[in-house]
Every structure is written in structure tokens, then in C-alpha cells.
Amino acid sequence: MYKIAVLGDRDSVMGFKALGLETFFAEDAEQARHTLHRLAKPAGGAQSDYAIIYITEQLAELLSADIDRYKTSVTPAVILIPGKTGSLGLGARALQNAVERAVGADIG
Amino acid sequence: MASATINPTRMELNRLKGRLKTATRGHKLLKDKRDELMKQFLEIVRRNRELRAKVERGLEQANAAFTVASALMSPEMLEQALLYPKQSVELDMRFKNVMSVNVPVYDFHTKNEDPAEIYPYGFAQTSGELDAALEALANVFNDMLQLAEVEKTMQLLAEDIEKTRRRVNALEYVMIPGFQQKIRYISMKLEENERGNITRLMKVKDMILKEAIEERQAQDARA
């Protein structure tokens, strides 16, 4: 049984709480990085409880290296969502990157 | 690439021929795998693009509604209203095998079945905009889940395609030409030896013949 986490600034993720997801607030990069790693890899090397971690693009922009680390593992799936200030196009760019990686060239 | 370390022997030649055969077969199989993975991948990418657009649009609406709601209500009230969720979501994860890549499939079930039960607060003290915001969020949630599934699948497939592509290229441009060159080197060396052997035999035959003739001539002279 897995859980779903939402990570972002307070205003962006508040609503998800009502849906029954677990929300975590982070206002700066350091805090966000800490929370992300704690969620994805709990101490002691145990299997993570979270299958999906949604993270706002505003935070994701600051810790792309940390997010890339989880790209190749099956859990958790770290998925970018637009925060309250709207989409930065990072999610679309991640898609582009994956295509480039697979095909070896940008096929648009 | 014919290094000095290979022995030009028939045994080595046979061994190399076997390896070349295996490599060629492996190359063909991996190439097929890559092509099929690519096909699946492009399909996933297309779906991902659609879903992402949909989710981003939905969340934008929900966020807009939240902004309105938080303008109408005090932050404390808003927080209080959302503090204790009535709903909780649990996620089941299965794995699907796509060309020997394990990709996750998510099944979620909510504790509260009634879709009208998402509002964790009484309606008296909250504004209607909050209801609208939550409803928008609930609507987009299903798509968000699908997006997570598709996006993870895409990442895993991309990784595997990259790996397979490298293997195919290594076989095609390094291993197979290397084997071919070694095989050519050995067979040329063996042929060379063969020719050397034949000339030597002919030479020896000449010498024996000459000796026999001389002996015969000596006998004739004595007679």
C-alpha cells in the first residue's frame, strides 16, 4: 500500500490535503531538498511509502539535480505540477529531455 | 584491430566464427527490441503530452479558484477548513511488463466513496469559492494520477531505450567488425601457411627427384 505526497509552497498544495493526499510544505530549496529525500528514501534504507511525489515546478526548478536522481528508479515517481503562480514549462521540458535521451536527437 | 595476441589457429578461427554468429544474432534481436521500444515510447510521449496539458490546465483553474477563495476568507479560516481531511487516498501499485521493462500501474481507491464527500468542512463558515476550488482539484486528480503513471513509464522506457541503443551500436560498430577483422586475419594467415607448405613440399619433391635421377645416372654409368 502506497501513499501520495505533494510537495510545494503552502498555498499551492493546501487544496490537495482535502483530497486525502499528504502535503508537505517547503518554502526554500534547502527545506524542499531535505523533504524530498526524506520522502523518497526514508532513513535506514527502508522502502519508501510514497509511490508518487508531486512537486511544484517552482520548487523543482531549484532542485532539478535531486529530482533527476529518482528518474531511473521505479519508486517514487517524481512528477512536476504547476504551482499557484502558473506553469513554468518545466514539465514539458522534462518530456523533451526524455525524448532526446531515448532517440539521441531532438525530434520535436 | 588484429592485435598481436590472437593465435592464428583453426581452433581460434572456429571460436571467433561462433562468437560472430552470436553477436550478429544478438544485434538483430536487440535492434528489434529497440525498434519496438521506440514505438511504444513515442505512443507514451504522445499521451504524456496530452495529459500534461490537461493537468496543467485543470490545476491552473483550481489554483485560480483557490486564490479567489483565499481572498474571501482569512488564512486562518482557510487553513482550519482544510486541516482535517475527510478523504484519504490509498494507492496500489502493480507492474506491467513492456518489452522487459517493468513499468508501474497505479490503482487508487479512496476511503470515502461518495464524490460529494470531499469537502472536509461545514458549509456555514466557508465561501462557495472554496467548494469550487476543491471540486476543480478533485476533477483533475484522476488525470494527475494517470500523468504520474505515464510519466514514470516514459522515464523508464527512455532509460532502457538508451541502454539498448548503446548495446546495438557497440555490437554493430565495434564487436562485429572486430570479429570480422580477426577472422579475416586468421584465415589469411592460415592460407599463407598452406601456400608455404605446398611450396615446401614441391621443393622437397624436386630434391628427391633430382637425387633419384642422379643415382640412376650413376648406376647407368657403372653398368
Interface residues (C-beta under 8 A of the other chain):
Chain A: M1 Y2 K3 I4 D11 S12 M14 G15 F16 K17 A18 L19 G20 L21 A51 I52 Y54 K71 T72 V74 T75 A77 I79 I81 P82 G83 K84 G86 S87 G91 A92 A94 L95 A98 V99 R101 A102 V103 G104
Chain B: M38 F41 V45 N48 R49 R52 V55 E56 L59 E60 A62 N63 F66 T67 S70 L78 E79 L82 L83 P85 K86 Q87 S88 V89 E90 L91 D92 M93 F95 N102 P104 Y106 F108 T110 K111 N112 I118 Y119 P120 A133 L134 L137 A138 F141 M144 L145 L147 A148 E149 E151 K152 M154 Q155 L156 L157 A158 E159 I161 E162 R165
